[in-house]
Amino acid sequence: MTEHELCFSSQSTAEAGTFKLLELPPELCTFVERSIADGYPARFTIRGQGNEDAVLCTSTSTYIMRTVNLSNSVLVVTPPDASSMDLDDDKLVIRDQVNEIIELTPSVPKLHKLVSLLKGSEYDETSVEEDEDDSNRTRILYDSIRETIQASDAELERGLRDKRILNIHGELRPISPVYLRSILEMILNQLVSDSLSHQNASVEQLCNALADVHEVPRSVSTQVMSWFGEIRQGFWQMDVDSVVHEIGLNLLRPHRHTAIDKDELISSWKLAVGDTFEASVSLNLLAGNYLSSSTLNDDVNDALKYFPSSELPIEPTRRFADLFLTRSRWKSDDIAPFLSDLAVDSKERDKLLLKYARAITDPQGIWYTARVQYNG
């Protein structure tokens, strides 16, 4: 075993507390090692405001940073500085003493602030007439959101897509659900009238038709198509399920307080998507956005109410409180869609259920009830 002589740095007092040890999970170790082997730097970004727990982001993932105390102190040692008169190879300089490490835990991206930050900047058919120099509206730019939201760049892009937020010359604006549905129906109608395949439709042809006939800006129609399919070499391959889902969600959205009969919704939904896509209509596409009277014990038989998981609190304690105030007990398949944005995978979701809910079994199967009493 090699032996080294240890000595304290002459700057030990000034350097105290300047070193932090970061424990990397296996996948990040692999990423760093591969980056070194490939000759390019591994880049990490720490994001968070003063009132938030910091997160570490790679280009694709987010990790919560937590401080963990060590039972034994760790000394940070380095070779002597080149400017030091003592360059003995066997000597090491003690730079700092560390009593804790920073632990990284995979986390879902924290995108919940997007809605509040962009409130009041909705984009609809009247926005086409707006003057770009209009100073009456607060403009939220992509670059400022990128610095504010605790998410990797890839997760932020996916969040903007999932939350239907347009990027108009660098400004972020959520599209009106009614206007979005209208654009989707225009696209479906145009596919039929021009005899275009939904698996290989010309983006230019569709954009020109929507711009000329309906005055939909090309920048808007192109982004909408990218949300609901894949654009390659100027041709669009439609994601049928995502388009059908969005149209169905728009039909369900007005029924937050007044239930709609399931068969009535299905019928209207099929009519809206047309004969070509009616076979894709399924309530499974709306999971996490509705409650069914069949499990709420309402007087209305087989009726649905709009209940979006996206509007529930992001903090687990409050999320479960809201869920159990809405319904005293849940089946596993019913509650799972309302927890998907809290956990990175089903294993983490099951941990949340064990922490906040109690499983009971009856002839109908396994149900989850609250571990604590909530008063509505």
N, C-alpha and C positions, 0 to 999 in steps of 0.2 A: 504493500500500500504506500502510495506517495505521501510524503509528509511536507507540510508547508508551515512557514512561520507566519503567524498572524500579528497584525498591528493595527491600531486605530488610525483612521484618516485624520489628517490635520483639520479637515472640515467636518468632522463627525457631528458637531453640535448643529451646524448650519444644515447639514444633510439629513438630520433626523426626521423621519416621517415622509421623506420624499420618494421612497420606493414602495410600490404596491405589487403584490404577487397575484397573478391572475391564473386560476386553475381552468384549463381548457378541457371541455368534454371531448370524447374520442373523435367525433366528426370534425371538430375544429382543429384538432391536432393533425388529422389527415390532410385537411385543407392547407394548413401552414406548411407541412412537409412537402406537399405537392407543389405549392407555390415556390418554395425554395428550390426544389428540383427543376422546375420549369423556368426559373430565373426571373420571376416577377414577384413584386411585393404583395403580401397578404394584407388587405386593407380592412380595418374595422372602424366603425363610427359609433361614438357614444352619444345618445340622444336623451333629452329629458329637460323639462323646466325645473325651476327651483323647488316647486311643490310636488314633484313627481319622483318616483323611484327611477333611477337611471336604467337604461337598457343598452346593450351592445348589439349593433347590427352588422351583419355581413351584407353582401349584395343581395342575398336571398332570404335570410333568416333573422329572427329577433330573439335575444336572450335577456332575461331579467338578471340584473347584477345584485348579488346579496353578499354582505360581509359575514364571514364565519370566523370565530375566534379559534386560535390554535392553542392546544394544551402545552406545547413547547415553543419557545421562541426560535425563529430562524434568522441566521445572520446572512446579510447580503455582503458578499466579498468580491473584489475585483483585483486584477493585477495593478501594480502601482502606475500612476500616471506617467506618461512619457517625459513630463517636465520634472519628475521626481529625481533627486540625485541618487536614490537607492533603487536600482533596477535589478535586484536579485531575483532570479527566476523562481526561487523557492518561497518568495515572500508574497503574501496576499494582504490586501487592505480591507478592513471592516468598514463598510460604508454606512450600514444601517442595521437596525434590529427590528424584525417584523413579527407582530403578534397575531396577525389575522391574514386571511386570504380573501380574495373576491371570487365567489362561486358563480358560475353561469348556468342558468336553467332555461331550457327552451320555452318560449312564450308565444302565444298568439299575438299578432300585431295589434297595437292599440289605435284603432282607426275611429273610435267612437266620437272623437272631437271634430271629425270632418263635417258632420251634419250641423253642429252649432256654429262652427267657423264660417260655413258657407250659407248660413241662414239669410234669407232675403235676397239672394242672388240667383234665384231660379231662372232657367232659360226656357222660354216657350215661343209660340209662333209670333208673338208681338215683339220679341227680342230682335228679330231680323231687321226691324225698322230702326233699332236704336242707333244713336250716334256714338261712334267709338270714343269720342272725346267727352261724352257725358260724364260730368263730375259728381252727379247726384248719388251715384252708387259706389259703395266701397268695393274696390277691386281686390280680390284675393288671388295672388299669383302662385303658380306652381312651386317656384323656388322657396317662397316663404313657408308654404305648407310642408315641403320636404324637410325643412329645418325644424318644424314644430311637431310633426306627427312621429310617434315612436314606432317606426316600422322600417324594414329594409326597403330599398328602392323597388325591388320586384314585388314585395307585398303591398307597397303603396300603389303601384300601378294596377295591381289586381283589385285593390280596394276601390280605386277610382272607377274601375270598370264595373265592379259588382254594385256599387252605389250609384251608377249611371251619372257620372260627373264628367262633363265636357271640358276639354282644354281648348279654349278659344284664344289663339294668339298668346298663350302663356297664362291666361286668366282661367280659373276654375269656376264652373257654374253647373250645379245639378240641373238636369233636364226635368221639366215638368212631366210627371207620369202620364198625364192625358196626352201631351204632345208626343211623348215617346210612343205610346200606343198608336197614335195617329200615323206616325212615321212608319212603324212596323206594318201596319195595315196597308199603307201606300206601297211599301216594298212588296208585300205579298200579292197585292193586286197587279203591280207592275210585272212581276214574274209571270203571272197568268196571261196578261194582255200581250206581252212580248214573247210568250212561249219560251221563257228562259228556264233552264234547269236550276233548282235551288242549290245544287251541288257544284255548279260551275257557271255562275252568272257574271257577266261583265260589270265590273265596278263602275267604269266610265259610263256605260249605258244607263245603269240604274241612277247614278248621281245626276246625269244630265236630265233624265226624265223627271226626277223629283224637284230639280231646280227649275226647270222650264214650266212644268205644270203646277207644282205646289209651292214654289219659291222656298224650298228647303236648301239652305246653303250646303255646298259640297263638303265643307269641312265638318258639318254636323252629320250629314248622311254617311260619310265615310267612317266616322267614329262609331256611329250606331251599328253599322255593319260589322266593324271590328269587334264590338262587344258581343255580337250574336253570331259569331262564326269566325272563319279564318280567311284572310286575304293573302293570296299568293299570286305574284306576277300579274296583277291586274284583274284577278278573278276571285269571286267570293264563294266560299263553301259555307252554307248556312248551318248553324247548330239548331236543329229543329226544336229540340227540347227547351233550349233557352228562350227561343222566340215564343213558343207556346206558353211557357211558364210566365213570361212577362205580360202577355195579353190576358191570361187567366188571373194574374195578380191584380191587374187593373180593374177587372170585373168584380173581384172580391173586395177591393179596397173600400168602396162606399158602405160596406156592411159591417162597420165596426160596432154599432149599437143595435142595429136591426138585422136579425139573421136572414140568410137567403137559403131557400130550399136547395139541397145538393143537386137534385135533378135539374132544377131551373138553371143553376150556375153552369152545369155541364152542357146543357143545351145551348145556352148563350155563348159559351166558350167555343163550342164546335162551330157555331155559326160564324163567330168572329175570325177563326183561323182558316175557315174554308174547307172544302171537301178534301183537298190534297193532304191536309195535315190534321184532320179531325181524329184520326186514329191515334195520334200522339197525346191527346188530351187525357190527363190522369191527375187525380188529387195528390198523388205522390209528389208531383212537381211543385205543389204548394206547401209541402211540409215545413213547419216552423212559421207559418203565416196565418193559421186558422185554428179555431177550436170547434169541435163537433158536438152538437147537442146530444148525440148518442152516449157520450161519456160525461156530459155536464148535467144530465138528468133534467134538461129543460122540457117544457111542455111541447115545444116544436119538435116534430119528428125528423131526424136526420137533416138538420139544418146547420149552416156554417156561419161563424162570425169571424171577421178579420181581427187577427191578434198577432202582429208581427214581432218576431224575436229581435229584430233590429232596433226596436224602440224600448226594449227592456234594459234595466241598469246593467252596466258592464261589470260591476263589482259583484262577486259570487253571493255574498250574504244577502244583498238587496235583490239580486236576481231570483234566488230561491224564495225569498219573502214574497215577491210579486207573484211568482208562479203558484205558491201554495195559498195565497190570498184569493187568487183567481179560481183555483180548483184544489180541493182539500186532498185529493189523491190522484196520482198519475200512473199510467202504465209506462213501462220502459220505452216502448216504441213511440209513445206520445210525447214524452218529456225530452227525449234525446235531441230532436231537432232544435229545441229551445236552449240547448247547452253547447251547440257545436262551435260557437264563436268564443267560448270560454276556455276550451281545452284544445291542445295541439293534436290529440288523438283520442281514441275510445278509452284507452287505459287511464288517461288523465281525467276524462269525463266520469268514469266509474269511481275514481277517487273522490271527485266532488260529490257524487251521489252518496257515497258512504259517509262523507263528512256532514252533509246538510240534510240528508233524507234517511228514512227508516223503511226497510223493505218488509212488506207483509204479504202473506199468501192466502188466497181464498179460491173457491172453485173456478173463478174467472182467470186466475193466474197470479202473477206477481205485481203488486202495486207499491208505489212509493208515497210515503206521507212525510210531513215535516217532523224534524227532530225537536223543534221548539214550537211553542204556540204563537201564532201570529194573529193579531187583532186587526181586522179591517176597519 
